[in-house]
Amino acid sequence: SSQTLKPDQLYGLMRHPSSTAMMIVILAYSTMTHSWTAAILGILSAWFGFQFRIYHEEKALAEQYGMDYEDFRSKTGMWLPRVGSE
């Protein structure tokens, strides 16, 4: 397959917009539990799971796209837009 790196639209702002959106949903659900313990455990377990997946995903992207991905990665925030970026 001839896939290309797509550093525009939402990906021009952050590298993992779908993970960010899912974390927002998890944060919302966590606040609805009315239990600090459940909220903190839910948020932490989701964050660790996403970080694990992102680590492996970015490793594969770096192998596939090389310096193009490293350049994109250096200019783009992982979870949120990088403040003061170009």
C-alpha positions in Angstrom: 0.0 0.0 0.0 1.2 3.5 -0.8 0.2 5.4 2.3 1.5 8.9 2.9 2.0 11.0 6.0 -0.9 13.5 6.4 0.3 16.4 8.6 -2.7 18.7 7.9 -6.2 19.3 9.3 -6.5 18.0 12.9 -3.2 16.3 12.5 -1.6 19.6 11.8 -2.6 20.6 15.4 -1.8 17.4 17.3 -0.5 13.9 16.5 -3.3 11.9 18.1 -6.6 13.8 17.9 -8.7 10.7 18.3 -6.9 9.8 21.5 -7.5 13.3 22.7 -11.2 13.1 21.9 -11.5 9.8 23.7 -9.7 11.1 26.8 -12.2 14.0 26.9 -15.1 11.5 26.8 -13.4 9.4 29.6 -12.9 12.6 31.7 -16.6 13.4 31.2 -17.7 9.9 32.2 -15.3 9.9 35.1 -16.8 13.0 36.5 -20.2 11.5 36.3 -19.3 8.6 38.6 -19.4 10.9 41.6 -16.5 8.8 43.0 -13.0 10.3 43.1 -11.6 6.8 43.3 -13.4 5.5 40.2 -12.7 8.8 38.3 -8.9 8.7 39.1 -8.6 5.0 38.3 -10.6 5.4 35.1 -8.5 8.3 33.9 -5.2 6.8 34.9 -5.9 3.4 33.3 -7.1 5.1 30.1 -4.1 7.4 30.0 -1.6 4.5 30.4 -3.4 2.5 27.8 -3.4 5.3 25.3 0.3 6.1 26.0 1.2 2.4 25.5 -0.7 2.4 22.1 0.8 5.7 21.1 4.3 4.6 21.9 4.1 1.6 19.5 2.2 3.6 16.9 4.8 6.4 16.8 7.6 3.8 16.7 6.0 2.2 13.6 5.4 5.6 12.0 9.0 6.6 12.5 10.1 3.4 10.9 7.8 3.9 7.9 8.3 7.6 7.3 11.7 8.3 8.8 12.8 11.9 9.0 9.5 13.2 7.6 7.7 11.8 10.7 10.5 12.9 13.1 10.1 16.5 11.6 6.3 16.3 12.0 6.7 15.0 15.5 9.1 17.7 16.6 6.6 20.4 15.5 3.3 18.9 16.6 2.0 18.2 20.1 1.1 14.7 21.0 -2.2 15.3 22.9 -2.8 19.0 22.5 -1.7 21.7 20.1 1.8 23.0 20.8 1.7 26.6 22.0 3.9 28.9 20.0 4.4 26.5 17.2 4.7 27.6 13.6 
